[in-house]
């Protein structure tokens, strides 16, 4: 007929296939694996999301406590200036923006010190030289 005898003999029966399969895990094993995966996800979430944010908050708080007169700062609104007056324990800080312009800001609105921000950026003298060459043309 359509199926050769050799092929029909080579095909395994469903009983043969079922005999070779491993046993299904018990309900307790499946529950334990699922709970283990949930715990793993919570631990990874803590390590990758919560812990770094706590570290940044701690560093920002230390920076705010360490502010002194003369420090260059950037506020949350983007104003760049120098601390003119600061008293320990007070929340208000007087910032000199230049040209005699002074503002009072809350200590918590100070984003960072500019020396920390600018320290990481290298000077690009090559770009300045190229600009001078282009302006001469």
Phi, psi and omega in degrees: 000213185282326182260129180288155181296324180295318180292319180296324179285332183281337182288132180279149176276165180295332177292322178294319180293317181295328180290331182274347181283144175288163180290148177290144180293150179289168181297324180292320179295316180297318178297317180297317178297316180296317179294323177298319178293321178296316178298318178299318179295321179295317179297315178297319177300317180296314183293319186272336186244309189281314183299313178298324179294320177297321179295317179296320179296318180295315179297320179294319177297319178295321178296318180295322179289333182269006180294142180225165177297134180098350178289137175274130185226161173240129179274171179296334178275356178096005178284136180247129181197186181245139179291125182262313180225134176209133178241135178300136178090341179271151181270343182266142181228136176266126183242128177270117182269356181105158181056032177076006180271119180238140177233155175253128181229156174286144180301324183290343180275354178286123185278311183194167171276140183288332178295329177288320181291314185281341182296326184283343184266122178284152177288139182248082181291329181297320180294323179294320179296319179296321179296321179294320179296317181292327181287335179285334184289000000 
